[in-house]
Amino acid sequence: QDKQRAYAILIKALGVENKLEEAIQISLSALSQLNVHCPSPLLDKTAFMTAWSEMKGKLENMSDSEFLNSKEMINSDNLAAMKFLHLLLLYTFLSKQSLFPTIVIQSMQLTL
């Protein structure tokens, strides 16, 4: 956890210094240490649409009560990964938009 906090502080500091590419690379490295791997090369449009459709289907098949009664995420590695993915959403949107859809998909898959 201390290592994760240190990574998060470093990543945020790099973001403040507008070193977004470096912040993105360190975030991806931290995610891989948590066994969350973003596809490389990036998802092509077909693969993205397939993954998006699968998640959309899962959500559409859930009733409101199933959705509202979903288990809270308690796995500490997944919680830490979500924090890094959250940072990546911002940094990829601002700097590397080709990676942004992949981060969105990764976040949704981890959540579901």
C-alpha positions in Angstrom: 0.0 0.0 0.0 2.8 2.4 0.7 4.3 1.7 -2.7 0.9 2.4 -4.3 0.6 5.7 -2.4 4.0 6.7 -3.5 3.1 5.9 -7.1 -0.1 7.9 -6.8 1.7 10.9 -5.4 4.4 10.7 -8.1 1.7 10.4 -10.8 -0.2 13.3 -9.5 2.9 15.4 -9.3 3.8 14.6 -12.9 0.3 15.6 -13.9 0.6 18.9 -12.1 3.9 19.5 -13.9 2.1 18.7 -17.2 4.3 15.6 -17.8 1.3 13.6 -18.8 3.1 11.0 -21.0 5.3 10.1 -18.1 2.4 10.0 -15.7 0.5 7.7 -18.1 3.5 5.3 -18.4 4.0 5.1 -14.6 0.2 4.6 -14.1 0.2 1.7 -16.6 3.3 0.2 -14.8 1.5 0.5 -11.4 -1.6 -1.2 -12.9 0.5 -4.1 -14.3 1.9 -4.6 -10.8 -1.7 -5.0 -9.6 -2.4 -7.6 -12.4 -4.5 -5.1 -14.4 -3.1 -5.1 -18.0 -4.2 -2.6 -20.6 -4.0 -4.2 -24.1 -1.0 -3.3 -26.1 -1.3 -2.5 -28.9 -4.5 -0.5 -28.3 -7.9 -2.0 -29.0 -9.0 -1.5 -32.6 -12.4 -0.1 -33.2 -14.0 -3.6 -33.7 -12.5 -5.0 -30.5 -13.6 -1.9 -28.6 -17.1 -2.1 -29.9 -17.3 -5.8 -29.0 -16.1 -5.2 -25.4 -18.5 -2.2 -25.1 -21.4 -4.3 -26.4 -20.7 -7.0 -23.9 -20.6 -4.6 -21.0 -23.7 -2.9 -22.3 -25.5 -6.2 -22.4 -24.5 -7.1 -18.9 -25.8 -3.8 -17.6 -29.0 -4.0 -19.6 -29.7 -7.6 -18.3 -29.4 -6.4 -14.7 -32.6 -5.3 -13.0 -32.5 -2.1 -11.0 -32.5 -3.9 -7.7 -29.6 -6.2 -8.9 -27.6 -3.1 -9.9 -28.4 -1.3 -6.7 -27.5 -4.4 -4.6 -24.3 -5.1 -6.4 -21.4 -6.0 -4.0 -19.1 -3.3 -3.0 -15.6 -3.7 -4.3 -13.5 -4.9 -1.4 -10.4 -6.4 -3.0 -7.6 -3.9 -2.1 -5.7 -4.5 -5.4 -8.9 -3.8 -7.4 -9.6 -0.6 -5.3 -6.0 0.6 -5.9 -6.3 -0.2 -9.6 -9.4 1.8 -9.8 -7.6 4.8 -8.3 -4.9 4.5 -11.0 -7.5 4.1 -13.7 -9.3 7.2 -12.5 -6.0 9.2 -12.9 -5.5 7.6 -16.3 -9.0 8.7 -17.4 -8.0 12.3 -16.9 -4.5 12.1 -18.3 -5.4 10.1 -21.4 -8.3 12.4 -22.1 -5.9 15.4 -22.0 -2.9 13.9 -23.6 -3.3 10.5 -25.3 -6.9 10.2 -26.5 -6.2 7.0 -28.4 -5.8 5.2 -25.1 -8.9 6.8 -23.4 -11.4 4.2 -24.7 -9.2 1.3 -23.5 -9.1 2.9 -20.0 -12.8 3.3 -20.0 -13.3 -0.4 -20.9 -10.7 -1.5 -18.4 -12.5 0.5 -15.6 -15.9 -0.9 -16.5 -14.6 -4.5 -16.7 -13.0 -4.2 -13.3 -16.2 -2.8 -11.8 -18.4 -5.5 -13.2 
